[in-house]
Amino acid sequence: MSKIVYVVSGAEDGILGVYGNKKGAYNKALSYVNQSDGLIPIKNIVSYAKVCKELKDVYNYSINVVDDYYHFGNASIRAVLFNEKERK
């Protein structure tokens, strides 16, 4: 049986971790963003509720945590299926 896992990637550092739940992935992404260049204005940070909505039941979908694609030090969360059997 497949399980959805959440891969957190930093814009400058690549994969930061793989999490079994959205909350852990979101917290890691936020800590990466905040340590990269100080505090980001709260209006630019995507809410946890929006992250959950965007990643709900979606295969291989990604969302940035800062609502500015070109922001230095941005982090993304990508939902992927873990242990999916290869299709022939």
C-alpha positions as CSV (number, residue, x, y, z in Angstrom):
1,M,0.0,0.0,0.0
2,S,1.3,3.5,-0.9
3,K,1.7,6.3,1.6
4,I,2.0,10.0,0.8
5,V,5.2,11.6,2.2
6,Y,6.2,15.2,2.1
7,V,9.6,16.2,0.8
8,V,10.9,19.6,1.9
9,S,13.4,21.3,-0.3
10,G,15.3,24.5,0.2
11,A,15.9,26.8,-2.7
12,E,19.6,27.0,-1.9
13,D,20.3,23.7,-0.2
14,G,18.2,21.0,-1.9
15,I,16.3,18.3,0.1
16,L,16.0,19.2,3.8
17,G,14.0,16.3,4.9
18,V,11.1,13.8,4.2
19,Y,8.1,13.8,6.6
20,G,5.1,11.6,7.1
21,N,2.8,14.5,7.8
22,K,2.2,18.0,6.6
23,K,2.7,19.7,9.9
24,G,6.3,18.5,10.3
25,A,7.1,19.4,6.7
26,Y,5.6,22.9,7.1
27,N,7.5,23.5,10.4
28,K,10.8,22.5,8.7
29,A,10.1,24.7,5.7
30,L,9.3,27.7,8.0
31,S,12.5,27.2,10.0
32,Y,14.5,27.1,6.8
33,V,12.9,30.3,5.5
34,N,13.4,32.2,8.7
35,Q,17.0,31.2,9.1
36,S,18.0,32.1,5.6
37,D,17.6,35.8,5.7
38,G,15.9,36.9,8.9
39,L,12.2,37.1,9.4
40,I,9.9,37.2,6.4
41,P,6.9,39.6,6.6
42,I,3.9,37.4,7.7
43,K,1.9,38.5,4.7
44,N,4.3,36.7,2.4
45,I,4.2,33.3,4.3
46,V,1.7,30.8,3.0
47,S,-0.6,29.6,5.9
48,Y,-0.6,26.1,7.1
49,A,-4.3,25.8,6.1
50,K,-3.4,26.7,2.5
51,V,-0.6,24.2,2.4
52,C,-2.9,21.5,3.6
53,K,-5.5,22.4,1.0
54,E,-3.0,22.5,-1.8
55,L,-1.4,19.2,-0.9
56,K,-4.7,17.3,-0.2
57,D,-4.8,14.0,-2.1
58,V,-2.4,15.2,-4.8
59,Y,0.3,13.1,-6.3
60,N,3.7,14.9,-6.9
61,Y,2.4,18.4,-6.3
62,S,4.5,21.2,-4.8
63,I,3.9,24.5,-3.0
64,N,6.3,27.2,-2.0
65,V,6.1,28.4,1.6
66,V,6.8,32.0,0.8
67,D,4.3,33.5,-1.6
68,D,7.1,35.0,-3.7
69,Y,8.7,32.6,-6.2
70,Y,11.9,34.5,-6.5
71,H,12.5,35.0,-2.8
72,F,16.0,34.0,-1.7
73,G,15.9,31.2,0.7
74,N,12.4,29.9,-0.2
75,A,11.4,26.4,0.7
76,S,8.9,24.1,-1.0
77,I,6.9,21.1,0.1
78,R,6.2,18.3,-2.4
79,A,3.7,15.5,-1.9
80,V,4.9,12.1,-3.4
81,L,3.8,8.5,-3.1
82,F,6.1,6.3,-1.1
83,N,6.4,2.6,-2.0
84,E,4.3,2.9,-5.1
85,K,4.6,-0.2,-7.2
86,E,6.1,0.5,-10.7
87,R,3.5,0.4,-13.4
88,K,4.2,-1.7,-16.5
